[in-house]
């Protein structure tokens, strides 16, 4: 069965520190991969996506993610977090076409001053 | 990118009633998807809606409970029927735009009392 795993339910990072959020997937073939952010009471905002090609993907708000086929991973990174980055982050995958998205359970990011 | 508008943004409904949620897109899209996000949880795909055909439902979701319409390439509705408090969730519409699954509406926050 297709699945997306975000091993960390909560992560606490100091403002200005670097961030890495983990995501692993289990799919029959390499899926399309996405990272979304959801602030309290807000909808989902797409940070970045990977379809093919360069395995290091740049997104909005200074985020990047690296696709590693050997590890079935698509980890999200940011070199220096800001207090406004506190939110829920979702990794998602799709087989494409009419497949829809399979979401991980999310990682709640807390920023310490 | 596609702009997606959902109505209503939130509602409080009595148990046993039904609510229809509208999703309007500013461009023609092939596929539209409906998701549910239960309180404190991740997103789960309810169904995929193609214009001119019956919606395809995921395991655990049935047409009698969540009837979907897709009358044209820019509009879809999801009805939550015979509601119970367990249906209290955020319901989100998503679209495939130019072959890319990516964009979400702001969601409809439903509370059933």
Interface residues (C-beta under 8 A of the other chain):
Chain A: X32 X34 X36 X42 X43 X44 X46 X49 X51 X90 X92 X94 X96 X97 X98 X99 X100 X101 X102 X103 X104 X105 X106
Chain B: X31 X33 X35 X41 X42 X43 X44 X45 X48 X50 X56 X58 X92 X94 X100 X101 X102 X103 X104 X105 X106 X107
